[in-house]
């Protein structure tokens, strides 16, 4: 009898069936071709196993639990929004009157702006927070003095955007993008609410300074939390406090103070919330509680003015 012929089995890549392969993935034991091989600590892994392994790798987190990001994207977007709003108000100055921070005012039949009174003629109408224009608490933080207006003019937005760029590059990576954005918006609102409480209700104000002071407060809290050398940080905060006091002569110190206190409070909640699965929930709850407090204070102020 003639010996029976035998054929050697040909193994192929599981992703490319036409490509002969003799190497197995050390994780799933499937055959892989050179195009599908990825070097591993031992042997090679296939593309699918590499992707699956990446999912299980723990993401790097900041000291407050945010995702680490090398590029301060939110800071750049905020600067872009401020510049865009500035172009808009230069083209259409009426934007400032409609969206700047104003607690209470009256608009007459002639279109002029008058001091608010709780009782006013029927051909007048209220404007500001008392008229339900609550968006001013936030939109005012994205507007700035027109080029030829006030003490600073064009320098108003230039100085604020430079400060935002400087502080944002330090604070955003330390917090993570979502927490950083929450801090910025809350500090803006906190500054506006403090103006509503302490400033003349007919005073119109605008600018990103409240949010920037909020970032300064965050920078200080984060430095303390991280155990950094505080000498440089303390010098920076001393400069900010001098700016706060000096601003009483030219700008709204109330907005600066409110932004500083709000930013510091938010970052304290971020930095000292206990670690664990509930840390995100605790931080979010603290921010919502602070926002609720700001809303209540605003309602109280409006009630005082409309009685």
Secondary structure, 3 states (H helix, E strand, C coil): CCCCCCCCCCCECCCCCCCECCEECCCCCCEECHHHCEECCCCEECHHHHHHHHHHCCCCECCCCCECCCCCHHHHHHHHHHHHHHHHHHHCCHHHHHHCECCCEEECCCCCEECCCCCCCCCCEEECHHHCCCCHHHHHHHCCCCCCCCCCCHHHHHHHHHHHHHHHHHHHHHHCHHHHHHHHHHHHHHHHHHHHHHCCCCCCECCCHHHHHHHHHHHHHHHHHHCCCHHHHHHHHHHHHHHHHHHHHCCCHHHHHHHHHHHHHHHHHHHHCCCCCCHHHHHHHHHHHHHHHHHHHHHHHHHHHHC
